[in-house]
Amino acid sequence: KQWYQRRVRGNSVTIPLSVLEGQGEPLRCPKGNSYRTVPGGASEWLTEVLGGRSVTLVYSPEGAEVPGLDPVLIIGRNSLAAFEEVAGHTMEMERFRPNIVTVERRPYDDESWQEVIVGEGVLEFSYRCTRCLITNVAPDGTRTDQTMASLRAIRPRCEKTNKPVFGSYFKVKCPG
């Protein structure tokens, strides 16, 4: 058994950086950032979980700046429930592709947050998420026109693009 298999729970895996430090093949992306592959068959495991779509799992050595972590999309579970109630139909949270789903006290509380603490990390509000037609595609690939139609009818619009907004993007202020 590989070290990561002991940390697998359903379709998720926890890989502590301390286990990886200095291991794996070095990689450099076109922008010049350095990464290393995650050793021990983790990429093969993830490829299998994703149904055979080939992936290479990489990490950034501790202390290195990690581009691409920003922005983090946060949506509240109660915000979705309130939106569904007004829309008159249910929607999977996955349609909106959040990185973090919160459980806030009141619907849309998450839209007024300026900072979010996750563990020792601090995220800072960046901008509202304007929604596009991809919200009409369910995680299983089925399509509907209901989601975007409901967003357009119910949710506030971005002043610049006139697209409906749902969810908020945050940038990493302090990693943790």
Salt bridges, closest charged atoms under 4 A:
GLU92 OE1 - ARG95 NE 2.80
ASP109 OD1 - ARG106 NH2 3.32
GLU111 OE2 - ARG155 NH2 2.41
GLU115 OE2 - LYS173 NZ 2.55
GLU124 OE1 - LYS171 NZ 3.52
GLU124 OE2 - LYS173 NZ 3.99
